[in-house]
Amino acid sequence: LLAGPLLARGDMGTAKWIVGFFLIVLGEAIRLAGVAAAGTVTRRRSRTVQRLVTYGIFAWMRNPLYVGNFLIWIGFTVISGVLWFLPVAVVLFAVEYTLIVRYEEGVLESIFGDEYLAYKTRTPRWFPSPPATREAGEHQWGEAWRSEISTFLQYAVITALFIAKQRLGYSN
């Protein structure tokens, strides 16, 4: 996804770094909240789901990790200054995650039945909305931070590539 923004010339000005960094931090905060609530099992494709998580960020939206991913990659695209690539990125994410979510929703419906259908009815898929009621649940913040270490390292590598792009004169 980032090959285009890395290879194409773009205006990588200070404002784009600030906006992009903000989107990355916001996206990662949403991801962390999702992993802290659901546990690291959310990072694996598995049919061995043991509980339906409907509290925390999952009370606001059904797919916080995917929303976080979207914001992070849009943030990196903004940093690149290749703004014509933003609609391409949106379409790529829409296609990829629509297919993934359809599969996962089928799995959750088969495992949790009416409980999942009720959750699906009251909780939006992508755009957060405050829940009608607050449901308590445990968050494992330490585990979430540890599970995201490899993700943070990826961000560092990608950021270094964009810095190199800018310093080598591949930005306008």
Disulfide bonds with the S-S distance in Angstrom:
none
